[in-house]
Amino acid sequence: MTFQEAFDVFTNELRRDEGLYVSYQANIAMAFYDTCRQAGYSFPALHELSNVAATHFLTLLLRKTPADIKEGEQHPPTPPACNAAYPGTGPVVIGGTAGVA
């Protein structure tokens, strides 16, 4: 099996199996959270931001081409609590102007 074939099997399983996806998302989020905490970062929205970062990573991993993201679509949607915690920051907008949320 080539790397590409193995990667396709892995990513297809992540898309198909919600439990597997949630497991990977949770583990990635905790790695991000733990790294931030070890570096001395701690703020009220860190837990939620960690989940957003993990979901963003998996979204990037699982998309096949940039064309999979529609023009003007937020990638990924940013939870309101993150925007409230960090005014002046906002979601990445594909094919548009990154704006303030």
KOLLOBA-37827 format. One record per residue (C-alpha): y negated, z negated, x negated; residue in one letter. Coordinates in nm, 4 decimals, always signed. Last residue first. Example, Ala and Ser with C-alpha at 12.3 -4.5 7.8 and 13.67 -1.06 7.14 Angstrom:
BEGIN
yy  zz  xx  residuo
+0.1060  -0.7140  -1.3670  s
+0.4500  -0.7800  -1.2300  a
This chain:
BEGIN
yy  zz  xx  residuo
-3.9128  -1.3815  +1.6122  a
-4.1411  -1.2326  +1.3512  v
-4.0623  -0.8763  +1.2839  g
-3.8392  -0.6556  +1.0796  a
-3.9594  -0.3094  +1.1688  t
-3.7135  -0.0713  +1.3152  g
-3.3957  +0.1103  +1.2284  g
-3.1924  -0.2087  +1.2138  i
-3.3836  -0.5235  +1.2974  v
-3.3105  -0.8248  +1.0797  v
-3.3723  -1.1338  +1.2837  p
-3.6713  -1.3596  +1.2481  g
-3.8772  -1.5710  +1.0196  t
-4.2364  -1.6697  +1.0815  g
-4.1404  -1.9985  +1.2372  p
-3.8360  -2.1574  +1.0727  y
-3.6877  -2.4295  +1.2939  a
-3.7832  -2.2461  +1.6133  a
-3.6289  -1.9210  +1.4876  n
-3.3101  -2.0999  +1.3885  c
-3.2906  -2.2759  +1.7261  a
-3.3381  -1.9422  +1.9068  p
-3.0092  -1.8047  +1.7696  p
-3.0551  -1.4872  +1.5641  t
-2.8754  -1.1793  +1.6934  p
-2.6854  -1.0135  +1.4104  p
-2.8135  -0.7560  +1.3362  h
-3.0790  -0.7026  +1.6003  q
-3.0608  -0.3558  +1.7503  e
-3.3573  -0.1199  +1.7062  g
-3.1368  +0.1861  +1.6518  e
-2.7724  +0.1087  +1.7228  k
-2.5472  -0.0434  +1.4618  i
-2.2175  +0.1445  +1.4171  d
-2.4173  +0.4149  +1.2347  a
-2.4354  +0.1809  +0.9345  p
-2.0647  +0.2533  +0.8887  t
-1.7334  +0.0745  +0.9438  k
-1.8548  -0.2612  +1.0582  r
-1.6152  -0.5444  +0.9905  l
-1.7548  -0.6832  +0.6658  l
-2.1169  -0.6643  +0.7806  l
-2.0330  -0.8445  +1.1040  t
-1.8234  -1.0949  +0.9090  l
-2.1164  -1.1766  +0.6804  f
-2.3564  -1.2052  +0.9754  h
-2.1154  -1.4363  +1.1571  t
-2.0924  -1.6564  +0.8484  a
-2.4705  -1.6634  +0.8046  a
-2.5238  -1.7462  +1.1729  v
-2.2697  -2.0299  +1.1512  n
-2.4444  -2.1684  +0.8443  s
-2.7793  -2.1409  +1.0260  l
-2.6356  -2.3512  +1.3074  e
-2.5276  -2.6247  +1.0666  h
-2.8504  -2.6038  +0.8677  l
-3.0722  -2.6299  +1.1799  a
-3.1819  -2.9913  +1.1269  p
-3.2531  -2.9631  +0.7547  f
-3.0622  -3.0341  +0.4357  s
-3.0824  -2.8506  +0.1077  y
-2.9892  -3.0514  -0.2011  g
-2.7816  -2.7879  -0.3816  a
-2.4635  -2.9677  -0.2739  q
-2.5860  -2.9493  +0.0881  r
-2.6500  -2.5748  +0.0652  c
-2.3081  -2.5127  -0.0926  t
-2.1371  -2.7272  +0.1708  d
-2.3054  -2.5363  +0.4545  y
-2.2189  -2.1935  +0.3087  f
-1.8564  -2.2947  +0.2506  a
-1.8508  -2.4499  +0.5979  m
-1.9749  -2.1274  +0.7561  a
-1.7162  -1.9190  +0.5687  i
-1.4387  -2.1503  +0.6902  n
-1.5631  -2.1433  +1.0496  a
-1.5989  -1.7639  +1.0575  q
-1.2531  -1.7172  +0.9049  y
-1.0942  -1.9405  +1.1691  s
-1.2969  -1.7837  +1.4493  v
-1.1814  -1.4359  +1.3438  y
-0.8174  -1.5455  +1.3231  l
-0.8376  -1.7012  +1.6685  g
-1.0049  -1.3894  +1.8117  e
-0.7258  -1.1625  +1.6873  d
-0.8131  -0.7943  +1.7275  r
-1.1252  -0.7554  +1.5121  r
-0.9906  -0.9823  +1.2369  l
-0.6569  -0.7990  +1.2561  e
-0.8325  -0.4629  +1.2165  n
-1.0212  -0.6012  +0.9161  t
-0.7001  -0.7120  +0.7421  f
-0.5029  -0.3947  +0.8181  v
-0.7969  -0.1783  +0.7041  d
-0.8318  -0.3815  +0.3837  f
-0.4617  -0.3383  +0.3094  a
-0.4877  +0.0387  +0.3615  e
-0.8015  +0.0568  +0.1472  q
-0.6363  -0.1482  -0.1295  f
-0.3428  +0.0912  -0.1323  t
+0.0000  +0.0000  +0.0000  m
